[in-house]
Amino acid sequence: MEVYLVGGAVRDQLLGLPAGERDWVVVGSTPEAMTAAGYQPVGRDFPVFLHPETHEEHALARLERKTGPGYRGFVTESSPEVTLQQDLQRRDLTINAMARNAEGALIDPFGGQQDLACRLLRHVSAAFVEDPVRILRAARFAARFAFHVAPDTLQLMRRMVADGEVNALVPERVWREFARALDAPHPQRFFDTLIDCDALAVVLPELHALLHDEPRGARARAALQAAVAAGASAPVRFAALCASLSSDALASLGARLRVPNEYQELAVLAARMERWLLSDAPKIATLDADWLLALLEQADALRRPDRYQLWLQVLLSRAVADDMPAADAAVLVRTLDQALQHAAAVHPSADDVARFKGAKMAERLRELRRAALRAALGSQ
């Protein structure tokens, strides 16, 4: 039995990146032998075991045979006769098809190390076309590392789209790769790669329509880039990009991909607030108490202050995309942040509680908050 460190852990070591999750391949063993050695079986589709001490995943070397459409149409075969090279050959990209043996020596049968140096995403074998998830993974790695897809690999990706293989992707997997790409250093490369291979129109048709619609597409890209530059979270990046979508398109995207509420609600809020701000554009320059209170109510800021803070980050990104000077954008966001603080600090007096109930109390609170905002603006 021989054990090899494989895949992303080897790749990231060569790139000098922090160590993450490690995967291992076991050559020359059987499920019975692994269990006898104290490993715990956990794999459903193929033999995977947890190490008795480290609890890291160890998979038996295996082959894959295509039996049907989509990324689930595979049968896996594992036996002591399957070699390490055969196991590596079934992987997607050369940069993910390297291994290290017990002594730490690099095993690189497909030129992954050279492709890392060339910043290239290249398929290992023609079997790349058998799994449509590999299109999404290639696009995500482009977003993570700012690598380019090799021309022959791009041709294979286009063929997969033309053959309808991409249609078999399930929404959950599309969202998973989309979300991971949003969290990467260069998320715009995810969309560019999917555009280059004709896949964006199939897997994310709402964004395909948006990014090809000038000037909305350019503004959405600029807002995403501004959010990335600010170090914003993935939900903020999603909202910065998707606030340019129509209400129907945003609802369609969220429902089809089952986008988590944290992302979808923020994007819906950003789109709605943007329309509201545009309808009251002349008042932005004055920032009077009535307008500020109306904005807080539109954003439901007093009930959802955490979401409001995230929206302010989206607003900042969108403002930068509109070429608002950075200093002016920062002042606007700071003013809106302070407005919430002043309004949230307002509490009815004991006399108010005794005198007002229901709708009258709500109106009394509005009066008090408006007065607090006027006082704060007057003190600036």
N, C-alpha and C positions, 0 to 999 in steps of 0.2 A: 504494500500500500504506500503510495506516494501522495503527498499533499502539496498543493501549489496555491499561492496567493494570486488572484486573477482580477482582471477587469479594471473598474474605476480606481481601486486603491493603488494599483501599479501605475496607472496613468497619472494620478494626482501626485504620487511620489516623484515621478519624472518632471512634473511641472513645478515642483517645490511647494505644493499646496498643503494645507493642514490635513492630517490624517482623519478620515471619516470612517464610515462603515466598511468593514473588510469582508470580502467574499473569498471562499476557498473551494477548490476543486480537488476531489479525491480520485486518483487513478489506480486501477487494479484492485478494487474492493467490491463488496456486495452489501446489500442492505442487512443481511444477517450478520456479516462480519462487523459492520458499523455498530449495530445494536449490541453485539457481544462486547465491543470495546467501550461501551458506556455512552455512545452517542444517542441522542433522543430524536426519533423520527418526527418531522413536522411537515414535510412536503405532501401536497395533495396530487399534483400533476406529474411530478417526477421526484426521485429520491433526494431529499434534503434532510440534513440532520444538524442538531445543535451540539457543539462541542461540550463535553461533560464539565469543563472548567471555565472556558471563556464564554460559552454560550453563543459563539459566532457560528454563522451558517456554513456548513460544509455540504456541497452537492457532489454526488457521484458524476464522473465524466459521462456525457451523454451525446447522443445524436438526435436530430429532429427530422421528421419526415412530414412534408406538407400533404394534408388529406382533404382540405376544404378551404373555402374562402375566409379571408379575415385573419386576424392575429390569433384566433383561438383554434384555427383549423390545422392543428399539428398533433402528431403522435411522437412521443419521446421514447428513446430506446437507450437504456444504460446497461453496461456489462463490464466486467473486468478487462475486456479486450479493447474497449474504446480508449484511444490515446489522448494525450493532452492536446496535441495539434488538432485532432478531429473535434475536440470540444471547443477549442478556440475558433475553429473555422466556421462554426455555426453562429458566431457573434456578429453584431451589426457593422461596426466600424473598426478599422485597424487600431485606432488609439485605445479601443476597449478590448482588444484581442491579444494582450500581452500577459505574461505571468512571471512569477519569481519562484524559484525552488527553495527548498529548506535552507540552502546556503546563501540565499539572497541573489543568486545569479539571474539576470534577465533572460527571459525566453520570448523571442519576438519573431515568430515565423512569417509575419505578413507586413513587416515594415512600419509598425505603429510608431516607433521612436522617431523615425525620420519624418513621418507625417506630423508628429507633434512639433518638430523643429520647423517644418514648413507651414504650420498652422492650417492643416488640411484635414478635412473630413472625407474619408475615402472608404468605400465598402470593402468588406473582406472577400466576399465571393458573390456570384450571381444569385445565390440564395437570398440576398438582401431583398429581392422583390417579393418574397413570399410573406412578408410581415409588414402591413401598412403602418404599424406603430413606429417603424424605423424612420419614416418620413418625419414624424413629429419629433422623434429623438434627435435626428440630425439637425432639425431647426432649433431645438432647445440647446444643443451643444454649440451651435453657432451663436446663440444668445449668451451662453455662459462664457465661452472662450474667445469670441470674436474671430472664430475660424471661418474659412471659406469651404464650400462644398466642392469637391473635385468634379470636373466637367463630366466624366463618365458616370459618376455617382448621381449627379443631377439628371442625367439622361435616364437612368434607371428609375429615379423618382417620378419623372414625367410619365414614363411608361406605366408605372403603377397607377397613376391618376387616370390616364387614358383607358386603362384596362378595367377601371371601376373598383380596383382593390381597396382604395381609400374609403369607398362607400360603406365598407364593413366596420369602420371604426365606431366604437360605442361612445356616447357623449361623455361618460365618466372619464375615459382615458384621454379624450381630447382636452377636457378641462384640466386634468391633472398636469399634462404637459404644458398647456397654456399658462396655468398658474405658476408653475416652476420657471417658465421662461420670463414671466413678469418679474420674478424675484431675482433674475440674473442681471449681470452688469450691463448687458446690451440687448434689452428685450426687443428693440425694433428689428434686430436681425432675425428673430423668430418669424416675424411677419414677412420680411423681405425674402427669406428662404422659401417660405410657403408660396409666395407669389411667383418666385422664379421657377418653381416646379409645377405651377398651376393648381396647387392643392388648396390655397386659401379660399377660393370660391366654393369649394366642396365642404370643407370642415368648419369654416367661419364665414359664411356668406355675408353676414351683416357687416363684418369688418372689411371684407373684400370690397363691398359697395362703398363703404365710407372712405377707405384709403385711396380709392380710385376716383373720388369725387372732390375736385378742387373747388374752392380752397379749404373745404372742411377737412379733407384728409391731411393736408399739410399742417393745419392747426392742431389736429388730434395728435399727429406725430410730434409736433413741437411741444405740446403739453406733456406727453409721455416722457420726452427727453428731459424736460424741466423737472419733472417729478423724480426721475432717475438721478439727475444732477444734485437734487436736494436730499438724496438718500431716503426718499419716501418708501413706505411699506408697499407690498404688492396690492392690497386693496385700494390704496390711494392711486397707484399707477393705473390700475384697472379703471377707476373712475375718471382719472384725467384723460385717458384715451377714449372711453366710451361715453363721456358726457356729450360728445358730438353726435351720437346716434339719436334717431327719432325715438319717441316713446314706444312705438310699435316694434322697432328693430331691437331696442334694448330689452323689451319684454320677451321677444322671441329668442334672443341670445340667452337670456337668463333661464328661461323655461327649458330650452332644448339641452343646454349643458348642465342643468341643475346647479347653477352658480350658487355658492354659499351666500347666505343672507348678508353677511358682513360686507361682501363685495357688491352684491346686487343693490342693496338698500343705499349704499353710499353713492353708487353710480346713478341711481334713480334720483336721489336727492340733488346731486351735482347737476344733472341735466335739467331738473325742474327749477333749481335756483338760478341757473344760467338764463333760462327763459324769463324768469321773474326779474332778474337784474337788467336784462336787455329792455324789458318793458318799462323800467324805471331808470334808464341810463342817466338822464340829466340829474337825478337826485343823488347819484353816487358822489358827485363832486361836493355836495353840501354836507352829507352825513349828519343830518339833523336828527333830533331825538325821535320824532315820529317815524322817520324812515328806518332808523336803527331798530326800533321796537318791532316794526312790521317785518323786517328781515329776520329777527330772532324768532318771530312767530311762524314765518314761512318755513324756516329751517327746523322748527320744533326743537330749538336749541335748549330751552329750559328743561324739557323732559329728557332730551338725548344729548347731553353736553359732550360726551365722548365722541359721538358721531359728528357733532358740530365741529370739534377740533380737527377731525380728519377732513371734513369738508373744507375747512380753511386752508389746509395743505393743498387740496385739489384746486381751490380758487387761486392760490398763489401760482400754481403751475400753469393754469389756464391764462392768468394775467400775464405771466412771462411769455407765454406763447403768442399773446396779442401784442407783444413788443412794449408792454408797459415797463417803464424803467424799474429796475429792481428795487431801488429805494422807495419809489412810490407804491409798488406792490406790497412791500414789507410794511409800510405805514398803514395801508388799507387793511391788511390782515391783522395787524396789531390793534387797530381801532375796533375792528369787529370782535376780536378776542376780548378786549377790555369791556366792550358793550355787554357781553354775556356776563362777565364778572360783576359789573355794576347792577345789572338787572337781577341776577341770581342772589345778590346780597339783600334784596328787598324782602321784608317780611311784614305782614299786617300786624298792627298793634292790637292789644287786647280789646280796645274800644272798637276797632274795625271788625274784629271777630264777633263781637256782640251785636254790632249794627247791621252787618252785611252777610247774606247767605246766597249760595248758588251763583246765578249769573251776575248778581250785583256785586258779590265778592270778587268774581273774575274781573269785572270792570274796574273795581277799586284797585286791584293789584296792577292793572294796566296803567292806571293813573299814577300810582306810586312809582312804577318802573319808568314811566315816561319822565316823571319829575327827577328821578335819580340820573337818568341819562342826560337830561338838560343840565343838571348840576355838574355832572362830570365833563360835559363838553364846554361848559362855561369856565371851568377851572383850568382848561388846557391853554 
